[in-house]
Amino acid sequence: MLHVGGLTRCSATDYPGKLAAVVFCQGCAWRCGYCHNPELQDARAGAAIAWTEVLAFLERRRGLLDAVVFSGGEPTQQRGLAQAMVDVKAMGFLVGLHTAGIVPWRLEKVLPLVDWVAMDVKGRFDEHERVTGVRGSAGRAKQSRDLILKSGVACELHTLSRAGSAPDPAPA
């Protein structure tokens, strides 16, 4: 079961060219200083919205929304992500994913279910651990970036970088 920390019922900016609901997944292992959803970091926090309530909401929005985007926190940390994507696809929605690439093996599992993915590249890979506060985060982010680029899924790589400190979005 997916642990949902929040829900945006309609967004015109979270999936390119589509109207989407955004499901905010609870939990993130990284501690980026500029996090825009720090209330979602604690994976042990109780779900703010039951997944069954989200599904009921989506059922009422068939034909009105085009897509459902899983964001966070970090969606790939949740074991229930793949099943949640299957549920959403069965309802006829496109599936979007916002990820930082924290769990590449789970990302690889869900990529075939995704129609569009955006990866938040935290900065240059040689500075990645300083940004996230987690050893080994650069390796996981590189692996996830490579999986996304090889998958053929429509994608965007997002970054927040300082002048003169551009990230390394393309494979070396």
Secondary structure, DSSP 4 states (H G I P E B T S, - for coil): ---EEEEEEEESSSSTTS-EEEEEES--S---TT-S-GGG--TTSPPSB-HHHHHHHHHHTBTTB-EEEEEES-GGG-TTHHHHHHHHHHTT-EEEEEE--S-HHHHHHHGGG-SEEEEEE-S-GGGHHHHH--TTHHHHHHHHHHHHHHH--EEEEEE---TT-----S--
